[in-house]
Amino acid sequence: MVRRVFILTLVITSFFGCATTPIRLVAPKRPVFEIEYPRHRIKIEQPLILPYRGIYLNCYAAIRLKRYIESMRGTELNCVVVDFKNDVGLVTYDTRVEFAKRIGAVKPILDLESIIRICEENGIYLIGRIVVFKDSILASYDRGRYGIRHKNGGVWKDRAGNLWVDQYSSEVWDYVIDIAKDLAERGVREIQFDYVRFPSRGDMNAMWFFHKTEDIEREDLIVEFLKKAYISLKPHGVNVAVDLYGYTTWLESMKQEGQNLSKIENWVDVICPMLYPSHFHNDFKKNTNPREYYIVYESLVNGYETIGREKFVAYIQGFDYKSPNFGPEYIGNQIKAVRDAKARGYIVWNARSDYSVLFQLLKSKR
């Protein structure tokens, strides 16, 4: 069910100022709050939450972190999202999680301590991205023990040939959360979970969930995973974020994928709807101009009707797929939409981590 679009007027100071230097993250005193935890209550220091202005770095790009930070210098950018467990299941740093080593998932491309130090020295907020249920390495391990099975035998594959792990497996949950805890304990300030959903492409009727022992709605299962992750991670003083389909801001529920904005929001600190204009249907907002502005702006405002604006950090498009007019203005229109909607911030996504167009835009505004 699509909710109506409405105009939201807020008298509030914009998160987007005119600072041209990176923001330092050291606060004189951080707020403390309490959450319910099994058998007792724990007081937890909450990290400073920024107006997010960031970019995503894949694991190979993050090797050149210093070079990216040099390009960020003098712009409004203040945070980076780094792949520490990517969408094939590769764990890209020297994790202490033994199970990751056992299944052959570890390839320590990145020096975690060095990345943390470089970010701290330059006032850059570090977010660790962890892909959850899309994981070919774990899904194929031990004859597919942890993967979604095909009803005719073997491990199920999506349309692109990717393997997914069984969302009902408690061992899968524990594995992912252990990696997140390892990162948090070693100094990563925020954990961002991606692919926290069921597959959306492929032969859906052929999927068999071996670990499914009870009849539970998919969206409720996803919430239970996030709840467990949140309770496990908050004692380590980190923020917990989740990436969601852009359509979650328009639909009451995405039942096939298991994403429900109103149910998820209680168990994360940050919600990142992926509002790439190219990923919406061609007819969606086709009569608006510029279309990229209105998709981002109206998606955010519509989402506020469900959970308010405080948790929204929009992923915006930094690539040219299905976007013949892609360029600095295209990205700029999306950033303006985030500002006008008064969201908490934005992160620019480019799978190759090529931000030449973004840097061209930002440096022209110095």
C-alpha positions as CSV (number, residue, x, y, z in Angstrom):
1,M,0.0,0.0,0.0
2,V,1.5,3.3,-1.0
3,R,1.1,6.1,1.5
4,R,0.2,9.6,0.4
5,V,2.9,12.2,-0.1
6,F,2.7,15.1,2.2
7,I,4.5,18.3,2.8
8,L,6.5,18.3,6.0
9,T,7.5,21.6,7.5
10,L,10.0,21.6,10.3
11,V,11.4,24.5,12.2
12,I,14.8,23.0,12.8
13,T,18.4,24.0,12.3
14,S,19.8,22.3,9.2
15,F,22.5,19.7,9.7
16,F,24.3,20.9,6.6
17,G,26.4,23.9,7.4
18,C,29.2,25.6,5.5
19,A,32.2,24.0,7.1
20,T,35.0,23.3,4.7
21,T,37.2,21.2,7.1
22,P,36.6,17.7,8.4
23,I,34.7,17.5,11.6
24,R,36.5,16.2,14.7
25,L,34.6,13.5,16.5
26,V,35.9,14.1,20.1
27,A,33.1,15.3,22.2
28,P,33.7,16.6,25.8
29,K,31.1,14.3,27.2
30,R,29.0,11.7,25.3
31,P,25.4,11.0,26.3
32,V,24.7,7.8,28.2
33,F,21.5,5.8,27.9
34,E,20.2,2.4,29.1
35,I,18.7,-0.5,27.2
36,E,17.2,-3.7,28.4
37,Y,19.7,-6.5,28.3
38,P,19.3,-10.2,29.3
39,R,19.1,-10.4,33.2
40,H,20.3,-6.9,33.9
41,R,20.5,-3.3,32.7
42,I,23.7,-1.8,31.3
43,K,24.6,1.8,30.9
44,I,26.1,2.4,27.5
45,E,28.1,5.4,26.1
46,Q,26.5,6.5,22.8
47,P,28.9,7.7,20.1
48,L,28.5,11.1,18.7
49,I,26.1,11.0,15.8
50,L,27.1,13.3,12.9
51,P,25.4,15.0,10.0
52,Y,26.6,12.2,7.7
53,R,28.3,13.3,4.5
54,G,30.1,10.2,3.3
55,I,31.3,7.9,0.6
56,Y,31.4,4.1,0.3
57,L,34.8,2.4,-0.2
58,N,35.1,-1.2,-1.3
59,C,37.9,-3.2,0.3
60,Y,40.3,-2.6,-2.6
61,A,39.7,1.2,-2.6
62,A,40.1,1.4,1.1
63,I,43.7,0.3,0.7
64,R,44.2,3.8,-0.7
65,L,42.3,5.4,2.2
66,K,44.8,8.2,2.6
67,R,44.4,9.2,-1.0
68,Y,40.6,9.4,-0.7
69,I,41.0,11.5,2.5
70,E,43.2,13.9,0.7
71,S,40.6,14.3,-2.0
72,M,38.0,14.8,0.8
73,R,40.0,17.5,2.4
74,G,38.4,20.9,2.1
75,T,35.0,19.5,1.2
76,E,32.0,18.8,3.4
77,L,32.7,15.0,3.5
78,N,33.3,13.6,7.0
79,C,32.7,9.9,7.0
80,V,33.6,6.7,5.0
81,V,31.8,3.3,4.8
82,V,34.4,0.5,4.4
83,D,33.7,-3.1,3.4
84,F,34.8,-5.4,6.2
85,K,32.6,-8.3,5.0
86,N,31.6,-8.0,1.4
87,D,28.8,-9.4,-0.7
88,V,30.5,-12.6,-1.6
89,G,31.3,-13.2,2.1
90,L,34.9,-12.2,2.1
91,V,36.1,-10.9,5.4
92,T,38.6,-8.3,4.4
93,Y,40.6,-7.8,7.6
94,D,42.5,-10.0,10.1
95,T,39.4,-10.9,12.2
96,R,39.6,-12.7,15.5
97,V,36.5,-14.7,14.6
98,E,37.8,-18.3,14.3
99,F,34.8,-19.5,12.3
100,A,35.6,-17.0,9.5
101,K,39.1,-18.5,9.3
102,R,37.7,-22.1,9.3
103,I,35.5,-21.5,6.3
104,G,38.2,-19.8,4.3
105,A,36.5,-16.4,4.3
106,V,39.4,-14.3,5.6
107,K,41.5,-12.4,3.1
108,P,43.2,-9.6,5.2
109,I,43.4,-7.0,2.4
110,L,43.0,-4.2,5.0
111,D,44.9,-3.3,8.0
112,L,42.1,-2.5,10.5
113,E,44.2,-0.7,13.1
114,S,45.8,1.5,10.4
115,I,42.4,2.4,8.9
116,I,41.0,3.3,12.4
117,R,44.1,5.4,13.2
118,I,44.0,7.2,9.8
119,C,40.3,8.1,10.3
120,E,40.9,9.3,13.8
121,E,43.8,11.4,12.8
122,N,41.8,13.1,10.1
123,G,38.5,13.5,11.9
124,I,36.8,11.0,9.7
125,Y,33.9,8.9,11.1
126,L,34.5,5.2,10.2
127,I,31.5,3.0,9.4
128,G,32.1,-0.7,9.0
129,R,29.9,-2.4,6.3
130,I,28.9,-6.0,6.9
131,V,26.9,-7.9,4.2
132,V,24.6,-10.3,6.1
133,F,22.7,-12.9,4.1
134,K,24.3,-12.7,0.7
135,D,27.4,-14.8,1.2
136,S,28.6,-17.4,-1.3
137,I,31.5,-18.4,0.8
138,L,29.5,-19.5,3.9
139,A,26.6,-20.8,1.8
140,S,28.9,-23.2,-0.1
141,Y,30.8,-24.4,3.0
142,D,30.3,-27.9,4.3
143,R,28.2,-29.0,1.4
144,G,25.9,-26.1,1.7
145,R,25.0,-26.6,5.3
146,Y,24.4,-22.9,5.9
147,G,23.0,-22.0,2.5
148,I,19.5,-21.7,1.1
149,R,18.9,-25.0,-0.5
150,H,17.2,-25.8,-3.9
151,K,14.2,-28.0,-3.5
152,N,15.6,-30.3,-6.2
153,G,19.0,-30.6,-4.5
154,G,22.1,-28.6,-4.0
155,V,22.4,-24.9,-3.1
156,W,20.0,-22.4,-4.4
157,K,21.3,-19.5,-6.6
158,D,19.8,-16.2,-7.5
159,R,19.4,-15.0,-11.0
160,A,23.0,-13.7,-11.1
161,G,24.4,-16.9,-9.7
162,N,25.0,-15.7,-6.2
163,L,24.5,-17.9,-3.1
164,W,22.6,-16.8,0.0
165,V,22.8,-18.1,3.5
166,D,19.7,-19.5,5.3
167,Q,18.1,-16.6,7.1
168,Y,16.6,-19.0,9.7
169,S,20.0,-20.3,10.8
170,S,21.0,-19.1,14.3
171,E,24.6,-20.1,13.5
172,V,24.6,-17.7,10.6
173,W,23.3,-14.9,12.9
174,D,26.0,-15.6,15.5
175,Y,28.7,-15.6,12.8
176,V,27.7,-12.2,11.5
177,I,27.2,-10.7,14.9
178,D,30.6,-12.0,16.1
179,I,32.3,-10.2,13.2
180,A,30.4,-7.0,14.1
181,K,31.4,-7.3,17.7
182,D,35.1,-7.9,16.7
183,L,35.0,-4.7,14.7
184,A,33.3,-2.7,17.5
185,E,35.7,-4.0,20.2
186,R,38.7,-2.8,18.0
187,G,37.4,0.7,17.5
188,V,35.0,0.9,14.5
189,R,32.4,3.6,15.5
190,E,29.4,2.3,13.6
191,I,28.3,-1.1,12.1
192,Q,26.2,-0.9,8.9
193,F,24.4,-4.1,8.0
194,D,23.6,-4.6,4.3
195,Y,21.6,-7.3,2.5
196,V,19.5,-7.8,5.7
197,R,16.8,-9.5,3.7
198,F,15.6,-12.4,1.6
199,P,16.5,-12.7,-2.1
200,S,14.4,-10.9,-4.6
201,R,15.5,-12.3,-7.9
202,G,15.6,-15.9,-9.1
203,D,13.3,-18.9,-8.8
204,M,11.6,-18.0,-5.5
205,N,9.5,-21.2,-5.5
206,A,12.6,-23.4,-5.6
207,M,14.1,-22.0,-2.3
208,W,14.1,-24.5,0.6
209,F,15.1,-23.2,4.1
210,F,16.5,-26.2,5.9
211,H,16.9,-24.4,9.2
212,K,13.3,-23.1,9.3
213,T,11.6,-24.7,12.3
214,E,8.6,-22.5,12.8
215,D,6.2,-20.4,10.7
216,I,7.3,-16.8,11.1
217,E,6.7,-13.9,8.8
218,R,9.9,-12.9,7.0
219,E,9.8,-9.3,8.2
220,D,9.5,-10.5,11.8
221,L,12.5,-12.8,11.3
222,I,14.6,-9.9,10.0
223,V,13.5,-7.8,13.0
224,E,14.6,-10.6,15.3
225,F,18.0,-10.7,13.7
226,L,18.4,-6.9,14.1
227,K,17.2,-7.1,17.7
228,K,19.8,-9.7,18.6
229,A,22.5,-7.7,16.8
230,Y,21.5,-4.5,18.5
231,I,21.5,-5.9,22.0
232,S,24.8,-7.6,21.4
233,L,26.5,-4.5,20.0
234,K,25.2,-1.6,22.1
235,P,27.4,-2.5,25.1
236,H,30.4,-1.8,22.9
237,G,29.3,1.8,22.4
238,V,28.7,1.7,18.6
239,N,25.9,2.9,16.4
240,V,24.0,0.2,14.5
241,A,22.8,1.0,11.0
242,V,20.9,-0.9,8.3
243,D,20.6,-0.5,4.5
244,L,17.1,-0.9,3.1
245,Y,15.5,-0.8,-0.3
246,G,14.4,2.6,-1.3
247,Y,10.8,1.4,-1.7
248,T,10.5,0.8,2.0
249,T,9.8,4.5,2.4
250,W,6.8,4.1,0.2
251,L,5.4,0.6,1.0
252,E,3.9,-0.6,4.2
253,S,5.9,-3.8,3.9
254,M,8.1,-5.6,1.4
255,K,7.0,-9.0,2.4
256,Q,9.1,-11.0,-0.1
257,E,12.3,-9.4,1.0
258,G,11.2,-9.2,4.6
259,Q,11.8,-5.4,5.1
260,N,9.3,-3.4,7.1
261,L,10.4,0.1,8.0
262,S,8.2,0.6,11.0
263,K,9.2,-2.7,12.6
264,I,12.9,-2.3,11.9
265,E,13.4,1.2,13.3
266,N,13.3,0.2,17.0
267,W,16.4,-1.9,16.6
268,V,18.8,0.4,14.8
269,D,20.2,3.8,15.3
270,V,20.5,4.7,11.6
271,I,18.4,3.7,8.6
272,C,19.9,4.0,5.2
273,P,17.3,3.8,2.4
274,M,19.0,3.2,-1.0
275,L,17.4,6.0,-3.0
276,Y,19.3,5.5,-6.3
277,P,17.0,6.9,-9.0
278,S,18.1,4.2,-11.4
279,H,16.7,1.5,-9.1
280,F,13.2,2.9,-9.1
281,H,10.8,1.9,-11.9
282,N,11.1,4.0,-15.0
283,D,7.6,5.4,-14.6
284,F,8.2,6.4,-10.9
285,K,8.2,10.2,-10.8
286,K,8.9,10.3,-14.5
287,N,7.1,13.7,-14.9
288,T,9.1,15.5,-12.3
289,N,12.1,17.6,-13.1
290,P,14.8,17.0,-12.0
291,R,13.6,13.5,-11.4
292,E,16.6,12.5,-9.2
293,Y,15.8,15.4,-6.8
294,Y,12.1,14.5,-6.4
295,I,12.8,10.7,-5.9
296,V,15.2,11.4,-3.0
297,Y,13.2,14.3,-1.5
298,E,9.8,12.7,-1.6
299,S,11.0,9.3,-0.6
300,L,12.5,10.8,2.6
301,V,9.5,12.9,3.4
302,N,7.2,9.9,2.9
303,G,9.4,7.8,5.2
304,Y,9.1,10.4,7.9
305,E,5.4,9.7,8.1
306,T,6.4,6.2,9.5
307,I,9.3,6.9,11.8
308,G,10.3,10.6,11.8
309,R,13.4,12.1,10.3
310,E,16.1,11.6,12.9
311,K,17.4,8.2,11.8
312,F,17.4,8.7,8.0
313,V,20.8,8.8,6.2
314,A,20.1,8.4,2.5
315,Y,22.3,6.4,0.1
316,I,22.4,8.4,-3.1
317,Q,23.6,7.6,-6.6
318,G,27.2,8.2,-7.6
319,F,27.2,6.1,-10.7
320,D,25.8,6.4,-14.3
321,Y,23.6,3.3,-14.6
322,K,20.4,4.2,-16.4
323,S,21.2,7.8,-15.9
324,P,22.1,9.5,-19.3
325,N,22.3,12.9,-17.6
326,F,24.7,11.7,-14.9
327,G,27.3,14.3,-13.8
328,P,28.0,16.8,-11.0
329,E,24.6,18.3,-11.3
330,Y,22.9,14.9,-11.0
331,I,24.7,14.2,-7.7
332,G,24.2,17.8,-6.6
333,N,20.4,17.6,-7.0
334,Q,20.3,14.5,-4.8
335,I,22.4,16.2,-2.1
336,K,20.1,19.2,-2.3
337,A,17.1,16.9,-1.9
338,V,18.6,15.4,1.3
339,R,19.2,18.9,2.7
340,D,15.8,20.2,1.8
341,A,14.2,17.1,3.4
342,K,16.4,17.7,6.5
343,A,17.5,14.1,6.8
344,R,20.5,13.3,9.0
345,G,22.7,13.1,6.0
346,Y,23.8,11.2,2.9
347,I,26.3,8.6,1.7
348,V,27.3,8.5,-2.0
349,W,27.4,5.0,-3.4
350,N,29.7,3.9,-6.3
351,A,30.5,0.2,-6.4
352,R,33.9,0.9,-7.9
353,S,34.5,3.7,-5.4
354,D,35.1,6.2,-8.3
355,Y,34.2,9.6,-6.9
356,S,35.8,11.8,-9.5
357,V,32.4,13.3,-10.4
358,L,31.5,13.9,-6.7
359,F,34.8,15.6,-6.0
360,Q,34.4,17.7,-9.1
361,L,31.1,18.9,-7.7
362,L,32.2,19.5,-4.1
363,K,35.4,21.3,-5.0
364,S,33.6,23.6,-7.3
365,K,31.6,24.8,-4.3
366,R,34.6,25.8,-2.2
